[in-house]
Amino acid sequence: MVTFLIVMFVLLMLFLFKYIDDLIGKGFEWYVIVELMMYASATNVQMALPLSVLLSSIMTYGSLGENYELVAIKAAGISLKRAMYPMLVIIIILSASAFIFSDYMLPIANLKYYNLLYDARQQKSANFLPEGVFSNSFTGYSIRVGRKDADGQTLHDVMIYSKNPADNNTDVTIAKEGKMYRTPNGLFLVFKLKDGIRYEESAGQGAYNVRERLTRYRFKTTEQKFDISGLKIHHTDESEFKSALQMMNLKQLRDNAALTHRQIDSAITINYALLTAYFKYYSIPAKKRPHVSVIPSDGQEFAKADVHQQMSYVANGTSEAHSIQDLLKNRAQHVKDLEQNEQRARLEYQKKFTLSAACIALFLIGAPLGAIIRKGGLGMPVVVSVIFFLFYYIISTIGEKYVKDGDLSPVIGSWIAILIITPIGLFLSYKAATDSALFDMELYKRFFNKLFKRRKVVKGE
């Protein structure tokens, strides 16, 4: 649990560093950020749980080896495999729980997370003011921004119309550039404008309400506040995200893959019917076709025509072939997209099981590795566990990429990392059970010293 919380904390920090600009200073309530971090924690379980199993197993058995407790266990006639059985049972129970979480809770967490993250990223000050158009997001004002910088806060060519129906007046503020930011309480949006002009018109007092005064003054810097307390975060309907594969359980993924497969079969059948119709049409003699055709049905008809007619036949046939080719190319791309969607659905289906398998496989690496290294704490175990986990994660990512590109089966692509690290775990278990000095640096040092001495002797001869 401790290592799991440490890994989860690190992953949450990475999440905050990635989305810090979308969350901080945007006027969100504290509970919105806490809710988003809670959902982000649930989505990070797929990465945090296997890594924490690997790290904790290395630390546990490394500490046992460092304190010579494994020596005492073996001296009592208990083998390392027997000493690993209780923890293996715990890991199997944990893996079963991980599968239940992956199938029932993770889709809901993904739905909540991506929905809330989408709303949070849309709720930016810059979104109130699109470039080049007048925005009426603020009551009583019409604001136009000519251009915004990449930070979304620096504005250029700002024009603000302030309307007051009670006084029947209109004030206009024009500035070359400005900066906008929210107040700490998130209730106001402040514009800090530079190098501008402000025009104010005041109504007359006569019977005809004639304009009697126009005031104009220039400014180097000025500030103007806009009330945004009514612009709360907009919650998008969750049904718009439910079609994503990450939001589906096993049954939904299986149904989605089957539906996509039927769509592929239907599209291929339609493609074949379209092409067959062209073949049947042009196999009929030109005189018997229901419509007048400018393409002959055989070589004899082509040979009887004069040169100009033959050239016309060739041009028309080429044009018809290109149109058929373009039609089939577009429909073939549609079939390819459907096949990729089916591949992704079957990949997500397999990933529901790989989380559980990864916990067991990484435990089979961590426990014997800790017994061989014989180092506890957060020093060497952290380094070794990160190296092995990166090895597992990179292979898994490469396999998923090949599956999404359609170059590899979803079963192989999702399980290839497990199939590679499991033999490594079994090999390390064998080495630990036989008290192998696999990581004894002195052993390798003596080996290389002997090797270099042999080379010197050979050169001396």
DAQUI-V426568 format. One line per field, one symbol per residue. ss: DSSP state (H for helix, E for strand, L for the rest). phi: phi as a letter, one per 30 degrees, with the letter a starting at -180 (. if undefined). psi: psi as a letter, one per 40 degrees, with the letter a starting at -180 (. if undefined). Layout:
ss = ???
phi = ???
psi = ???
This chain:
ss = LHHHHHHHHHHHHHHHHHHHHHHLLLLLLHHHHHHHHHHHHHHLHHHHHHHHHHHHHHHHHHHHHHLLHHHHHHHLLLLHHHHHHHHHHHHHHHHHHHHHHHHHHHHHHHHHHHHHHHHHHHLLHHHHLLELLEELLLLLEEEEEEEELLLLLEEEEEEEEEEELLLLEEEEEEEEEEEEEELLLLLEEEEEEEEEEEEEEELLLLLLLLLLEEEEEEEEEEEEEEELLLLLLLLLLHHHLLLLHHHLLHHHHHHHHHHHHHHHHHHHHHHHHHHHHHHHHHHLLHHHLLLLLLLLLLHHHHHHLLHHHHHHHHHHHHHHHHHHHHHHHHHHHHHHHHHHHHHHHHHHHHHHHHHHHHHHHHHHHHHHHHHHHLLLLLLHHHHHHHHHHHHHHHHHHHHHHHHHLLLLLHHHHHHHHHHHHHHHHHHHHHHHHLLLLLLLHHHHHHHHHHHHHHHHHHHHL
phi = .dddddddddddddddddcdddcdiciddddddddddddddddddecdddddddddddddddddddchddddddddicddddddeedddddddddddddddddccdeddddddddddddddddcedddbddibdccdcdibbbbcdabdddicdcbhcbbcccbddchbbcbbbbdaabbacdedicbcccccbhbbbcbccddcddchddcbbcbbcbdbabbcbdbddcddccdddddcdddddccceddddddddddddddddddddddddddddddddddeedcddbdccbdcaddddddddddddddedddddddddddddddddddddddddddddddddddddddcddddddddddddddddddddhbcicdeedddddddddeddddddddddddddicbdeddddcdddddddeddddddddddchdcdcdddddddddddddddddddddd
psi = ddddddddddddddddddfddedheeeiiddddddddddddddeddddddddddddddddddddddefdddddddeehiddddeddddddddddddddddddddddddddddddddddddddgiddedgiheihhfdhheihhhhdiiideedhiighhhhhhgddefihihhhidiihiiiideedihhhhiigaihhhhiiieidefhhehhhhiiidiiihihhfdegihhhihddeeeeideeiaddddddddddddddddddddddddddddddddeehiddeidihiehididdddddiiddddddddddddddddddddddddddddddddddddddddddddeddddddddddddddddddddddfhaaecdddddddddddddddddddddddddeeeiidddddeddddddddddddddddddefhgdfhdddddddddddddddddddd.
